[in-house]
């Protein structure tokens, strides 16, 4: 299975008291399905995966699978610090109908997370997972790096089919593309450098920004595929402020606030995350308006 195009990592809706709000997810999903996105990821970083229980995670997957048609990819984040628990989470997600699992690097014992440790972890998960496995490297959040040479060795496993690389190091992304087989999916995770990553050869992206402005993100992917590089660079520049606001500046609370401004209500972040302040909401409102004006 090869993953191409733009996939949106979906926020997990919570009510104001912090309870899981599946009703909001059922309302929001059809709005995302009306876009040209190739697929969706639940329970990733933007899905506040580290803040949900296993039972809640299963409910989110089950709800999403019931609404997302089979012609769209559905991935679930199943990262756990323990290899045993990561195996179990992948098996549960597979039983609920996901097309693949996205497995972030374990990172609690940072000093022990060598290349050998990652190889043992991912090989065990891939051996036991009934569905394909995508690696997930997010060094800015985890403090560990899944290096291209380790990814190259893991790509030989028949059930490890790709990687989401959330860093903006284009040299590392280019190495990932160069050192892995042609059918291995390298997916960019940063909308701020999506154009550069596409030029380096990635097969697509899993971009937080694509849940907010899906048409524009898919348009950027298409422009590069059509070799319309001037238009693609122009669109990348237009996307850059929004991308920075909902990633490095305001994170998940900012994304949820921005989505509410566009008419998609995914509730509030769960503690210890707190809602974006009014000042941030106003900045996001202006950024969205400016973006719309530049596209006009």
C-alpha positions in Angstrom: 0.0 0.0 0.0 1.4 3.4 -1.0 0.1 6.6 0.5 0.0 9.7 -1.7 -1.7 13.0 -1.6 -2.7 15.1 1.4 -4.1 13.6 4.6 -5.5 15.7 7.4 -4.6 14.8 11.1 -8.0 15.4 12.8 -8.4 17.1 16.2 -10.2 15.0 18.8 -13.3 16.9 20.0 -13.7 17.5 23.7 -16.5 19.4 25.5 -15.7 22.3 27.8 -15.4 20.0 30.8 -12.8 17.8 29.0 -15.1 14.9 28.1 -14.8 13.2 24.7 -17.4 14.6 22.4 -18.1 12.1 19.6 -21.2 14.1 18.5 -19.0 16.9 17.5 -16.8 14.5 15.5 -19.8 13.2 13.7 -20.9 16.7 12.7 -17.4 17.8 11.6 -16.4 14.8 9.6 -18.8 15.4 6.7 -17.4 18.9 6.3 -13.9 17.4 5.9 -15.2 14.7 3.6 -16.5 17.4 1.2 -12.9 18.4 0.5 -10.5 16.7 -1.9 -8.3 15.2 0.9 -6.9 11.8 0.2 -7.5 10.6 3.8 -7.4 11.3 7.5 -5.4 10.5 10.6 -7.1 10.2 14.0 -5.2 10.2 17.3 -2.1 11.8 16.0 -0.3 14.7 17.7 -3.1 17.1 16.7 -5.6 14.6 17.9 -4.2 15.0 21.4 -3.4 11.2 21.4 -1.4 11.4 24.6 -4.4 12.7 26.5 -6.9 10.0 25.7 -7.5 6.6 27.3 -7.4 3.4 25.2 -11.1 3.1 25.4 -11.6 6.6 24.2 -9.1 6.0 21.4 -11.1 3.0 20.2 -14.3 5.1 20.3 -12.7 7.7 18.1 -11.5 5.2 15.5 -14.9 3.4 15.5 -16.7 6.7 14.9 -14.4 7.9 12.2 -14.5 4.5 10.4 -18.3 4.5 10.3 -18.3 7.8 8.4 -15.1 7.7 6.3 -15.7 5.7 3.0 -13.2 3.1 2.0 -12.0 5.1 -0.9 -10.3 7.5 1.6 -7.4 6.5 3.8 -8.0 6.2 7.5 -4.9 6.0 9.7 -4.8 5.9 13.4 -1.9 6.9 15.7 -1.1 3.9 17.9 2.2 5.1 19.6 2.9 3.8 23.0 6.1 4.0 25.1 6.0 0.2 25.6 6.5 -2.0 22.6 4.0 -4.5 24.1 1.4 -1.7 24.3 2.2 -0.4 20.9 1.5 -3.9 19.5 -1.8 -4.1 21.3 -2.9 -0.7 20.2 -2.1 -1.5 16.6 -4.1 -4.7 16.8 -7.1 -2.9 18.3 -7.0 -0.2 15.6 -6.8 -2.9 12.9 -9.8 -4.7 14.3 -11.7 -1.4 14.0 -11.0 -1.0 10.3 -8.1 1.4 9.9 -6.0 1.1 6.7 -2.7 1.6 8.5 -1.3 2.7 11.9 1.0 5.6 12.5 3.5 4.8 15.2 5.5 7.7 16.7 8.9 7.0 18.2 9.0 6.1 21.9 10.9 8.8 23.7 10.5 8.6 27.5 13.9 7.0 27.9 15.6 9.3 25.4 19.1 8.3 26.2 18.3 4.7 25.5 16.6 5.3 22.2 19.3 4.2 19.8 18.9 3.1 16.3 19.0 -0.5 17.5 16.2 0.2 20.0 14.0 1.7 17.3 14.7 -1.2 15.0 13.6 -3.7 17.7 10.5 -1.6 18.5 9.3 -1.1 15.0 10.1 -4.6 13.8 8.1 -6.1 16.7 5.1 -3.8 16.0 5.2 -4.5 12.3 5.5 -8.3 12.8 2.4 -8.3 14.9 0.3 -5.6 13.2 -2.5 -6.9 10.9 -2.3 -3.7 8.9 0.6 -1.7 7.4 2.8 0.4 9.7 4.0 3.9 9.1 6.9 5.3 11.1 6.4 8.7 12.7 9.3 11.0 13.5 8.7 14.3 15.3 12.0 15.3 16.9 10.8 18.8 18.0 8.2 17.1 20.2 10.0 13.9 21.3 13.6 14.9 21.5 14.7 11.8 19.6 15.4 11.4 15.9 14.7 8.4 13.7 17.6 8.7 11.3 17.4 8.0 7.6 19.8 5.0 7.8 17.6 3.4 10.4 14.5 4.1 8.3 16.3 2.6 5.3 16.8 -0.7 7.2 13.2 -0.7 8.5 11.9 -0.1 5.0 12.9 -3.6 4.1 10.2 -5.0 6.4 7.2 -5.9 4.2 4.7 -4.4 6.7 6.5 -1.1 7.2 5.3 1.0 4.3 6.2 4.6 5.0 7.1 7.4 7.4 5.7 10.7 8.4 8.6 13.1 8.9 7.4 16.1 10.8 10.7 18.0 10.7 11.6 20.8 8.4 15.1 19.5 7.6 14.9 19.1 3.8 18.3 17.3 3.7 16.9 14.6 6.0 13.7 14.4 4.0 15.7 14.0 0.8 17.8 11.3 2.4 14.6 9.4 3.4 13.4 9.5 -0.2 16.8 8.5 -1.6 17.5 5.6 0.8 14.1 3.9 0.8 12.4 1.9 -2.0 10.2 3.6 -4.6 7.0 2.1 -3.1 7.9 3.4 0.4 5.7 6.5 1.3 7.6 9.4 2.7 5.0 11.9 3.9 5.9 15.5 5.0 4.5 16.7 8.3 5.3 20.4 8.1 3.0 22.7 6.0 5.6 25.4 6.3 8.1 23.5 4.1 5.6 21.4 2.1 6.6 22.8 -1.3 10.3 22.0 -0.6 9.5 18.6 0.6 7.5 17.8 -2.5 10.4 19.0 -4.6 12.6 16.6 -2.6 10.3 13.7 -3.7 7.9 13.0 -0.9 4.7 11.2 -1.9 2.4 13.6 0.0 1.8 15.1 3.4 0.0 14.7 6.7 -0.5 18.4 7.5 -2.3 20.0 10.4 -3.0 22.9 8.1 -5.0 20.6 5.8 -7.8 20.3 8.3 -8.1 24.0 8.2 -7.6 24.9 4.5 -7.8 21.5 2.8 -8.4 22.8 -0.7 -5.3 25.0 -0.7 -3.0 22.2 0.7 -4.3 19.8 -2.0 -3.8 22.5 -4.6 -0.2 22.9 -3.6 0.4 19.1 -4.0 -1.3 19.2 -7.4 0.6 22.2 -8.7 3.9 20.5 -7.9 2.7 17.2 -9.5 1.9 19.3 -12.6 5.3 21.0 -12.4 3.7 24.4 -12.1 6.4 25.5 -9.7 5.9 29.3 -9.8 2.3 28.9 -8.9 3.2 26.4 -6.2 5.8 28.6 -4.6 3.4 31.5 -4.6 0.8 29.4 -2.8 3.4 28.1 -0.3 4.2 31.7 0.6 0.5 32.4 1.1 0.1 29.4 3.4 3.2 30.1 5.5 1.7 32.5 8.1 -1.2 30.3 8.8 1.0 27.2 9.0 3.3 28.9 11.6 0.4 30.1 13.7 -1.2 26.7 14.1 2.0 24.8 14.6 4.8 26.6 16.4 2.9 29.6 17.7 -0.4 28.2 19.1 -0.4 24.5 18.5 -3.5 22.4 19.0 -5.5 25.1 20.9 -4.8 27.4 18.0 -5.9 24.9 15.4 -9.2 24.2 17.3 -9.8 28.0 17.6 -9.1 28.5 13.9 -11.4 25.7 12.9 -14.2 27.2 14.9 -13.7 30.5 13.0 -14.2 28.5 9.7 -17.4 26.8 11.0 -16.0 23.5 12.2 -16.6 23.1 15.9 -14.2 20.5 17.4 -14.7 21.8 21.0 -11.9 22.6 23.4 -8.5 21.2 24.1 -8.1 18.8 27.1 -6.1 19.8 30.1 -3.3 20.4 30.6 -3.8 22.2 27.3 -5.9 25.3 27.5 -7.9 27.2 24.9 -6.2 29.8 22.8 -6.5 33.3 24.4 -8.7 36.0 22.8 -5.6 37.7 21.5 -4.5 34.6 19.6 -8.0 34.1 18.2 -8.0 37.6 16.8 -4.6 37.0 15.2 -5.9 33.8 13.7 -9.0 35.6 12.4 -6.9 38.2 10.7 -4.6 35.5 9.2 -7.5 33.6 7.8 -9.0 36.8 6.3 -5.7 37.8 4.8 -5.2 34.3 3.3 -8.7 34.4 1.7 -7.9 37.8 0.3 -4.7 36.7 -1.3 -6.4 33.8 -3.0 -9.2 36.1 -4.4 
